[in-house]
Amino acid sequence: MKSSPAKRVNIVSVKLVKEASILYKKRSIRSPQDAYELAKSFLEDKDREHFIVVSLDTKNQPVSINTCHIGSLNASIVSPREVMKSAILSSAASIMVFHNHPSGDTSPSQEDISVTSRLQDAGKLMGIELLDHLIIGDGKYLSLKEKGYI
């Protein structure tokens, strides 16, 4: 019987790379309105759906913002693995997620509700609470927590 050659295994490190920073005057998020004020500049006037994750510390202070998905005009494939990646690397206690509807209609789709449920379940397993999911469009927002989906 022939023996197989040894398998080379890479030794790696994983890092979170800071691309830029912003000042957040309120320091912590206490309401969906506070969250909207933080996220709207990332999502206003986009022609495609963008899905962002804000990682928060134990005092609900934002520690990082990550655009984890950019979709098409009316859809974005959202993977819990990609959403949680920046949260884990940021040592987040909790997260809030946001996406825009370029149409301006903030009504949640069935997929929006399903993604929220999957993220909530994944967060429970990992010890990272999903605080809210906001849908942003035409200068307004809808909080899925306020609508009872979280």
Secondary structure in CASP SS format (residue, H / E / C, confidence):
PFRMAT SS
TARGET T0000
AUTHOR 0000-0000-0000
METHOD secondary structure of the structure
MODEL  1
M C 1.00
K C 1.00
S C 1.00
S C 1.00
P C 1.00
A C 1.00
K C 1.00
R C 1.00
V C 1.00
N C 1.00
I C 1.00
V C 1.00
S C 1.00
V C 1.00
K C 1.00
L C 1.00
V C 1.00
K C 1.00
E C 1.00
A C 1.00
S C 1.00
I C 1.00
L C 1.00
Y C 1.00
K C 1.00
K C 1.00
R C 1.00
S C 1.00
I C 1.00
R C 1.00
S C 1.00
P H 1.00
Q H 1.00
D H 1.00
A H 1.00
Y H 1.00
E H 1.00
L H 1.00
A H 1.00
K H 1.00
S H 1.00
F H 1.00
L H 1.00
E C 1.00
D C 1.00
K C 1.00
D C 1.00
R C 1.00
E C 1.00
H E 1.00
F E 1.00
I E 1.00
V E 1.00
V E 1.00
S E 1.00
L E 1.00
D C 1.00
T C 1.00
K C 1.00
N C 1.00
Q C 1.00
P E 1.00
V E 1.00
S E 1.00
I E 1.00
N E 1.00
T E 1.00
C E 1.00
H E 1.00
I E 1.00
G C 1.00
S C 1.00
L C 1.00
N C 1.00
A C 1.00
S C 1.00
I C 1.00
V C 1.00
S C 1.00
P H 1.00
R H 1.00
E H 1.00
V H 1.00
M H 1.00
K H 1.00
S H 1.00
A H 1.00
I H 1.00
L H 1.00
S C 1.00
S C 1.00
A C 1.00
A C 1.00
S E 1.00
I E 1.00
M E 1.00
V E 1.00
F E 1.00
H E 1.00
N E 1.00
H C 1.00
P C 1.00
S C 1.00
G C 1.00
D C 1.00
T C 1.00
S C 1.00
P C 1.00
S C 1.00
Q H 1.00
E H 1.00
D H 1.00
I H 1.00
S H 1.00
V H 1.00
T H 1.00
S H 1.00
R H 1.00
L H 1.00
Q H 1.00
D H 1.00
A H 1.00
G H 1.00
K H 1.00
L H 1.00
M H 1.00
G C 1.00
I C 1.00
E E 1.00
L E 1.00
L E 1.00
D E 1.00
H E 1.00
L E 1.00
I E 1.00
I E 1.00
G E 1.00
D C 1.00
G C 1.00
K E 1.00
Y E 1.00
L E 1.00
S E 1.00
L C 1.00
K C 1.00
E C 1.00
K C 1.00
G C 1.00
Y C 1.00
I C 1.00
END
